[in-house]
């Protein structure tokens, strides 16, 4: 599976962005999908995940502000981000795996910068 993220950019605090992750291959529906992020000088951290059936999980720091979704017909997973804060500034990575919480495939990342 090859993953390509898009949708990052510069946004003001309180604003919104939607990230997209397009996957290749006909078996996209079989994969658990997730978003991770890495802020400057920090380790990569989990943001959100969505199962094959659509069950979702969120990090506490983004709960009620971010929404993950997937469109299997388009081989795409989305991350709708609202009420953005400066601390959301990071490179956001899309990941895919055949098992829960085990991601073998990663995108190249897309940069989100939130100005305060």
C-alpha positions in Angstrom: 0.0 0.0 0.0 1.3 3.4 -0.9 -0.1 6.4 1.0 -0.1 10.0 0.0 -1.2 12.8 2.3 -2.4 16.2 1.3 -4.3 19.1 2.8 -1.7 20.5 5.1 -0.9 24.2 5.3 -0.9 27.4 7.4 -4.0 28.2 9.4 -4.8 30.6 12.2 -5.6 29.5 15.7 -9.2 28.5 15.9 -9.4 27.6 12.2 -10.0 24.3 10.4 -8.2 22.0 8.0 -9.0 18.7 6.4 -6.2 16.3 5.7 -6.6 13.5 3.1 -4.7 10.3 2.7 -5.0 8.5 -0.6 -4.1 4.9 -0.7 -3.2 2.7 -3.6 -4.4 -0.9 -4.2 -7.7 -2.7 -4.3 -7.4 -4.0 -0.7 -7.6 -0.6 1.0 -10.8 -1.7 2.7 -8.9 -4.4 4.6 -6.6 -1.9 6.4 -6.8 -0.2 9.7 -6.0 3.4 9.1 -4.5 6.0 11.4 -3.1 9.5 11.7 0.0 10.3 13.7 1.9 13.6 14.1 5.3 14.7 15.0 5.9 18.2 16.3 9.4 19.8 16.2 11.7 18.3 18.8 9.1 15.8 19.9 8.4 12.2 19.3 5.7 11.0 16.9 2.4 10.6 18.6 -0.9 8.9 17.9 -3.7 11.2 16.8 -6.6 9.0 15.6 -7.5 5.7 14.0 -10.4 4.1 12.2 -11.0 0.4 11.8 -12.2 -1.5 8.8 -15.8 -1.2 10.1 -15.5 2.5 11.0 -14.8 2.4 14.7 -12.8 5.3 15.7 -10.3 6.3 18.4 -8.8 9.6 19.3 -6.0 11.0 21.5 -7.3 12.9 24.4 -5.6 16.1 23.1 -7.7 16.1 19.9 -11.0 14.5 21.1 -14.0 16.6 20.2 -11.9 18.7 17.8 -10.8 16.2 15.2 -12.8 13.7 13.2 -11.5 10.8 11.3 -13.4 9.2 8.5 -12.8 6.9 5.5 -14.2 6.5 2.0 -13.3 3.0 0.9 -14.7 3.6 -2.6 -12.1 6.3 -3.0 -9.4 4.6 -1.1 -9.1 7.7 1.1 -9.0 8.5 4.8 -9.7 12.0 6.1 -8.9 13.9 9.2 -11.1 16.9 9.8 -9.4 19.3 12.2 -11.3 22.1 13.9 -10.6 24.6 16.7 -6.9 24.3 15.9 -4.3 25.3 18.4 -0.7 26.3 18.1 0.2 23.0 19.8 -1.4 21.1 16.9 1.5 22.3 14.7 3.3 19.2 13.4 3.9 17.0 10.5 0.9 14.7 10.1 1.4 11.2 8.9 -1.1 8.7 7.6 -0.5 5.0 8.4 -2.1 1.7 7.4 -1.9 -1.8 8.8 -3.7 -5.1 8.6 -3.9 -5.5 12.4 -5.2 -3.0 15.0 -2.5 -0.6 16.3 0.1 -2.2 14.0 1.0 0.0 11.1 3.3 -1.2 8.4 2.8 1.5 5.8 3.4 5.2 6.2 2.9 8.2 4.0 5.5 11.0 3.6 3.7 13.4 5.8 2.0 16.8 5.4 2.9 19.9 7.4 0.3 21.7 9.5 1.2 25.0 11.0 -1.1 26.8 13.3 -0.3 30.4 14.0 -1.3 32.0 17.3 
